[in-house]
Amino acid sequence: MGKSKKKQETTGLQPKGGARAVQDARAAAEGINLEGLGEGIATKADVKEAKKRAAETHKAEVAKVKEKQKEKRAEKKKKGGIIKGIKDMGSELKKVRWPELGRVVKQTGVVLSVVVIFSLVVFGIDFGLGRLYDLLMSSVQGS
């Protein structure tokens, strides 16, 4: 009795045997609300009506979402487009605090020095491994 009472509370329907329970389960699986159809076993017409209401509700919700999307697109167009974007970019670039020339030259020198040092290291490793490979190949061919 506890389970049927719980079902009655959650669905709002009066349990009337196994057939109603099966219909409720099918309706729940299909997302159909059978509440308000009265007591007893729902007929095919009741289920059809419930499906129709669910479809209409879904269509209305989809229409609302599409309308909101249209409004957002229209609002974006009102904001100005490409020319306003370029003007905004210019105003933002004016707010940037650019480094002084001496600092830029110093940092560029550091970057170039690091690149040269790593290039020499990679070249040295490549040269050493190449000589080792040649040494191994000459000893294998000599045997």
C-alpha positions in Angstrom: 0.0 0.0 0.0 2.9 2.3 0.6 4.1 2.1 -3.0 0.7 2.8 -4.5 0.2 5.8 -2.2 3.6 7.1 -3.2 2.7 6.8 -6.9 -0.6 8.5 -6.2 1.2 11.4 -4.6 3.8 11.8 -7.4 1.5 11.5 -10.4 -1.7 12.7 -9.0 -3.6 9.7 -10.6 -5.7 7.1 -8.9 -4.2 3.7 -9.5 -6.7 1.4 -11.2 -5.0 -1.9 -11.7 -2.1 -2.9 -13.9 -3.4 -1.4 -17.1 -3.3 2.2 -15.8 0.2 1.6 -14.4 1.4 0.5 -17.8 -0.2 3.5 -19.4 1.4 5.8 -16.8 4.8 4.3 -17.5 4.4 4.6 -21.2 3.2 8.2 -20.9 6.2 9.0 -18.6 8.6 7.5 -21.1 7.1 9.5 -23.9 7.0 12.7 -21.8 3.3 12.9 -21.8 1.3 14.4 -18.9 -1.8 12.4 -18.2 -2.9 14.5 -15.2 -6.3 16.0 -15.4 -7.7 13.1 -17.5 -9.8 11.9 -14.6 -9.9 8.6 -12.8 -9.8 5.2 -14.3 -7.9 3.9 -17.3 -7.1 6.5 -19.9 -8.5 5.7 -23.3 -6.5 5.9 -26.6 -8.2 9.2 -27.2 -7.0 10.6 -23.9 -3.5 9.5 -24.6 -3.7 11.0 -28.1 -5.0 14.3 -26.6 -2.2 14.3 -24.1 0.4 13.7 -26.9 -1.2 16.6 -28.8 -0.9 18.9 -25.8 2.7 17.9 -25.3 3.5 18.5 -28.9 1.8 22.0 -28.8 3.7 22.8 -25.6 7.0 21.8 -27.2 6.3 23.8 -30.3 5.5 26.9 -28.2 8.7 26.5 -26.2 10.8 26.1 -29.4 9.1 29.2 -30.9 10.0 31.2 -27.7 13.7 30.1 -28.0 13.8 31.0 -31.7 12.3 34.4 -30.9 14.9 35.1 -28.2 17.7 34.1 -30.6 16.3 36.5 -33.2 16.2 39.3 -30.7 19.8 38.7 -29.7 20.9 38.8 -33.4 19.0 42.0 -33.9 20.6 43.5 -30.8 24.1 42.6 -32.0 23.4 44.3 -35.4 22.2 47.4 -33.6 25.5 47.6 -31.7 27.4 48.8 -34.8 29.0 46.0 -36.7 32.5 46.1 -38.2 33.2 49.8 -38.1 32.3 50.1 -34.5 34.5 47.1 -33.7 37.5 48.8 -35.4 36.8 52.0 -33.5 36.6 50.1 -30.2 39.8 48.3 -31.0 41.6 51.7 -31.6 40.3 53.0 -28.3 41.5 49.9 -26.5 45.0 50.2 -28.1 45.3 53.8 -26.9 44.8 52.5 -23.3 47.7 50.0 -23.6 50.9 51.0 -21.8 53.6 50.4 -24.3 57.2 49.6 -23.1 60.0 52.1 -23.7 62.4 51.6 -26.6 65.4 50.8 -24.4 63.5 48.0 -22.7 62.3 46.6 -26.0 65.9 46.6 -27.4 67.3 44.9 -24.2 64.6 42.2 -24.2 65.1 41.5 -28.0 68.9 41.1 -27.3 68.2 38.6 -24.6 65.9 36.6 -26.8 68.4 36.6 -29.7 71.2 35.5 -27.4 69.2 32.6 -26.0 68.3 31.5 -29.5 71.9 31.6 -30.6 73.1 29.6 -27.5 70.5 26.9 -28.0 71.2 26.7 -31.7 74.9 26.1 -30.9 74.0 23.4 -28.3 71.7 21.6 -30.8 74.4 21.9 -33.5 77.0 20.5 -31.2 74.8 17.5 -30.2 74.0 16.8 -33.8 77.6 17.0 -34.9 78.8 14.8 -32.1 76.1 12.1 -32.8 76.9 12.3 -36.5 80.6 11.6 -35.8 79.7 8.8 -33.5 77.5 7.2 -36.1 80.2 7.5 -38.8 82.7 5.9 -36.3 80.3 3.0 -35.6 79.6 2.4 -39.3 83.3 2.4 -40.3 84.1 -0.1 -37.5 81.1 -2.4 -38.7 82.2 -2.2 -42.3 85.9 -2.9 -41.4 85.0 -6.2 -39.6 
